[in-house]
Amino acid sequence: MIPSSTPPPEIREEIAASGPTHVSTHRIHNFIGKVLQPHMFDNLVAYVNWRLEINKGNTAAAPPAFGPVSINLDITTACNHYCHHCIDLELLNNGRRMDLEHTQILVNKLIENGLKSVIVIGGASRRSILNL
């Protein structure tokens, strides 16, 4: 079991320094920095401990009572490509769709449970994204 506490500054600096150095991103996309915040780190530890219990075969282990830190929100599943490396290949062009109202309800519920960022990807009209 991993103890729940904020990592000491030297560990946080080491983890942050191990991130990608070849990519320049806006500070809002600093996922490592988000995870190392005291309240987020405790959630990460709780999640890892839960997964360790599941991996040991303890199927009765209750999942932590919080949502993800960040999600990718695909505005559409329509795609003209068939890339063999695509992780969403089974989801693309399947005809399933979630309406805007249901998407808003889901995102708001995730926010109530700790969601900090939504990365909007996929093709869609600007109006659809702004409505969300």
C-alpha positions as CSV (number, residue, x, y, z in Angstrom):
1,M,0.0,0.0,0.0
2,I,1.2,3.5,-0.9
3,P,1.0,6.0,2.0
4,S,-1.2,9.0,1.3
5,S,0.7,12.2,1.7
6,T,2.1,15.0,-0.5
7,P,5.5,14.1,-1.9
8,P,8.4,16.1,-0.5
9,P,9.6,19.0,-2.7
10,E,12.7,17.2,-3.9
11,I,10.5,14.3,-5.2
12,R,8.0,16.7,-6.8
13,E,10.9,18.5,-8.6
14,E,12.4,15.2,-9.8
15,I,9.0,14.0,-11.2
16,A,8.3,17.4,-12.8
17,A,11.8,17.4,-14.3
18,S,11.3,13.9,-15.8
19,G,8.5,15.2,-18.0
20,P,8.9,15.9,-21.7
21,T,11.4,18.6,-22.5
22,H,10.9,18.6,-26.3
23,V,7.3,19.8,-26.1
24,S,6.3,23.3,-25.3
25,T,2.8,23.5,-23.8
26,H,0.8,26.1,-22.0
27,R,1.0,25.8,-18.2
28,I,-2.7,24.9,-18.1
29,H,-1.7,21.6,-19.8
30,N,0.9,20.7,-17.1
31,F,-0.6,17.4,-16.1
32,I,2.3,16.4,-13.8
33,G,1.9,19.7,-11.9
34,K,-1.8,19.1,-11.5
35,V,-1.3,15.6,-10.1
36,L,1.3,16.8,-7.7
37,Q,-1.0,19.3,-6.0
38,P,-1.6,18.1,-2.4
39,H,-5.3,17.4,-2.9
40,M,-4.7,15.7,-6.2
41,F,-1.8,13.6,-5.1
42,D,-3.9,12.1,-2.3
43,N,-6.5,11.1,-4.9
44,L,-3.8,9.5,-7.1
45,V,-2.6,7.5,-4.1
46,A,-6.1,6.4,-3.3
47,Y,-6.6,5.3,-6.9
48,V,-3.3,3.4,-7.1
49,N,-4.1,1.6,-3.8
50,W,-7.6,0.7,-5.2
51,R,-6.0,-0.7,-8.4
52,L,-3.5,-2.7,-6.3
53,E,-6.4,-4.3,-4.4
54,I,-8.2,-5.1,-7.6
55,N,-5.0,-6.6,-9.1
56,K,-4.6,-8.8,-6.0
57,G,-8.1,-10.2,-6.8
58,N,-10.0,-8.2,-4.2
59,T,-13.1,-7.6,-6.4
60,A,-15.0,-6.2,-3.4
61,A,-12.6,-3.2,-3.1
62,A,-14.7,0.0,-3.5
63,P,-13.4,2.5,-6.0
64,P,-12.4,5.9,-4.7
65,A,-15.2,8.4,-4.6
66,F,-13.9,11.0,-7.1
67,G,-13.8,11.5,-10.8
68,P,-10.9,11.8,-13.3
69,V,-8.6,14.8,-13.2
70,S,-8.8,15.3,-16.9
71,I,-10.7,13.9,-19.9
72,N,-10.5,14.0,-23.6
73,L,-13.9,14.9,-25.0
74,D,-14.3,13.8,-28.6
75,I,-16.8,16.1,-30.2
76,T,-17.4,13.6,-33.0
77,T,-16.5,10.0,-33.8
78,A,-16.6,10.6,-37.5
79,C,-13.2,10.1,-39.2
80,N,-12.1,9.8,-42.8
81,H,-8.9,7.9,-41.9
82,Y,-8.2,4.4,-40.8
83,C,-4.9,4.6,-38.9
84,H,-3.7,1.3,-37.6
85,H,-2.3,3.0,-34.4
86,C,-5.5,4.8,-33.5
87,I,-6.6,4.0,-30.0
88,D,-10.2,4.9,-30.8
89,L,-10.5,2.8,-33.9
90,E,-13.4,0.7,-32.5
91,L,-15.3,3.8,-31.6
92,L,-15.0,5.7,-34.9
93,N,-17.8,5.8,-37.5
94,N,-20.1,3.5,-35.5
95,G,-23.1,5.7,-35.7
96,R,-23.5,6.1,-31.9
97,R,-23.9,9.6,-30.6
98,M,-24.4,11.5,-27.4
99,D,-26.5,14.6,-27.5
100,L,-25.3,18.0,-26.2
101,E,-27.7,17.9,-23.2
102,H,-26.4,14.5,-22.0
103,T,-22.8,15.6,-22.6
104,Q,-23.4,18.7,-20.4
105,I,-24.9,16.6,-17.6
106,L,-22.0,14.2,-17.7
107,V,-19.3,16.8,-17.7
108,N,-21.0,18.7,-14.9
109,K,-21.2,15.5,-12.8
110,L,-17.5,14.9,-13.4
111,I,-16.7,18.5,-12.4
112,E,-18.6,17.9,-9.1
113,N,-16.4,14.9,-8.6
114,G,-13.1,16.6,-9.2
115,L,-12.6,17.1,-12.9
116,K,-10.1,19.9,-13.5
117,S,-9.7,19.9,-17.3
118,V,-11.5,18.9,-20.5
119,I,-9.4,18.5,-23.6
120,V,-11.8,19.0,-26.6
121,I,-10.7,17.0,-29.6
122,G,-12.3,16.0,-32.9
123,G,-14.1,17.9,-35.5
124,A,-17.2,20.0,-34.7
125,S,-18.6,23.3,-35.3
126,R,-17.3,26.1,-33.0
127,R,-20.9,26.7,-31.9
128,S,-21.2,23.1,-30.6
129,I,-18.1,23.5,-28.5
130,L,-19.2,26.9,-27.1
131,N,-22.6,25.6,-26.2
132,L,-20.9,22.9,-24.1
